[in-house]
Amino acid sequence: MIFVLHTSSTNKNGFKALIAAEFSDVKIELVKNFEMDISNKTTEFLKMNHIGKIPVVETPDDPIFESNAIARY
């Protein structure tokens, strides 16, 4: 199973999620062409995180936001 991470490629909190995934042998991929203040303002993104903050990871259960919650998951 591959999780999808919504974040910019330079976001430090996104790196936290990627590092946790690497240590846990979880496959995670970044959303292509994510642009801060554009991609996170779309209706689709706001359904996952009403605040519009990044990072957000799509899981089989529900989307999870906030880097510490993602790392814990």
TIMARZA-403270 format. One record per residue (C-alpha): residue number from 1; residue in three letters; y, x, z. Coordinates in Angstrom, 2 decimals, always signed. Layout:
% residues N
{NUM,ALA,{Y,X,Z}}
...
***
This chain:
% residues 73
{1,MET,{+0.00,+0.00,+0.00}}
{2,ILE,{+3.44,+1.29,-0.93}}
{3,PHE,{+6.55,+0.31,+1.00}}
{4,VAL,{+9.93,+0.09,-0.71}}
{5,LEU,{+12.92,+1.70,+0.99}}
{6,HIS,{+16.42,+0.49,+0.17}}
{7,THR,{+18.88,+3.30,+0.89}}
{8,SER,{+20.99,+5.85,-0.86}}
{9,SER,{+19.33,+9.19,-1.53}}
{10,THR,{+21.75,+10.99,+0.81}}
{11,ASN,{+21.66,+8.64,+3.80}}
{12,LYS,{+20.62,+10.45,+7.00}}
{13,ASN,{+19.04,+7.33,+8.45}}
{14,GLY,{+17.04,+6.87,+5.27}}
{15,PHE,{+15.70,+10.40,+5.76}}
{16,LYS,{+14.50,+9.39,+9.23}}
{17,ALA,{+12.36,+6.65,+7.68}}
{18,LEU,{+11.03,+9.02,+5.01}}
{19,ILE,{+10.12,+11.66,+7.60}}
{20,ALA,{+8.30,+9.13,+9.79}}
{21,ALA,{+6.39,+7.89,+6.73}}
{22,GLU,{+5.40,+11.45,+5.82}}
{23,PHE,{+4.02,+12.15,+9.30}}
{24,SER,{+2.14,+8.83,+9.28}}
{25,ASP,{+0.67,+9.20,+5.77}}
{26,VAL,{+2.44,+6.04,+4.65}}
{27,LYS,{+3.44,+5.78,+1.02}}
{28,ILE,{+7.09,+4.88,+0.64}}
{29,GLU,{+9.33,+4.92,-2.41}}
{30,LEU,{+13.08,+4.73,-2.77}}
{31,VAL,{+14.70,+1.99,-4.78}}
{32,LYS,{+15.94,+3.49,-8.02}}
{33,ASN,{+19.68,+3.45,-8.75}}
{34,PHE,{+20.69,+2.25,-5.28}}
{35,GLU,{+24.48,+2.36,-5.01}}
{36,MET,{+26.16,+1.98,-1.62}}
{37,ASP,{+28.63,-0.93,-1.43}}
{38,ILE,{+27.17,-2.40,-4.61}}
{39,SER,{+23.40,-2.72,-4.19}}
{40,ASN,{+23.65,-3.67,-0.53}}
{41,LYS,{+26.06,-6.54,-1.31}}
{42,THR,{+23.71,-8.40,-3.67}}
{43,THR,{+22.22,-11.76,-2.69}}
{44,GLU,{+18.69,-10.32,-2.76}}
{45,PHE,{+19.61,-7.51,-0.37}}
{46,LEU,{+21.52,-9.81,+1.98}}
{47,LYS,{+18.40,-11.99,+2.29}}
{48,MET,{+16.60,-8.94,+3.72}}
{49,ASN,{+19.47,-7.83,+5.99}}
{50,HIS,{+22.30,-10.28,+6.54}}
{51,ILE,{+24.63,-7.52,+7.71}}
{52,GLY,{+24.22,-5.48,+4.52}}
{53,LYS,{+23.51,-2.19,+6.31}}
{54,ILE,{+20.99,+0.37,+5.13}}
{55,PRO,{+18.20,+1.43,+5.36}}
{56,VAL,{+15.91,-1.54,+4.82}}
{57,VAL,{+12.19,-1.27,+4.11}}
{58,GLU,{+10.13,-4.02,+2.50}}
{59,THR,{+6.78,-4.52,+4.25}}
{60,PRO,{+3.98,-7.03,+3.58}}
{61,ASP,{+5.12,-9.00,+6.61}}
{62,ASP,{+8.93,-9.01,+6.46}}
{63,PRO,{+11.74,-6.61,+5.71}}
{64,ILE,{+12.68,-4.25,+8.55}}
{65,PHE,{+16.12,-2.75,+8.98}}
{66,GLU,{+17.62,-0.09,+11.26}}
{67,SER,{+16.12,+3.38,+10.97}}
{68,ASN,{+14.58,+3.48,+14.46}}
{69,ALA,{+12.79,+0.16,+13.90}}
{70,ILE,{+11.52,+1.40,+10.53}}
{71,ALA,{+10.27,+4.66,+12.07}}
{72,ARG,{+8.56,+2.74,+14.87}}
{73,TYR,{+6.83,+0.40,+12.41}}
***
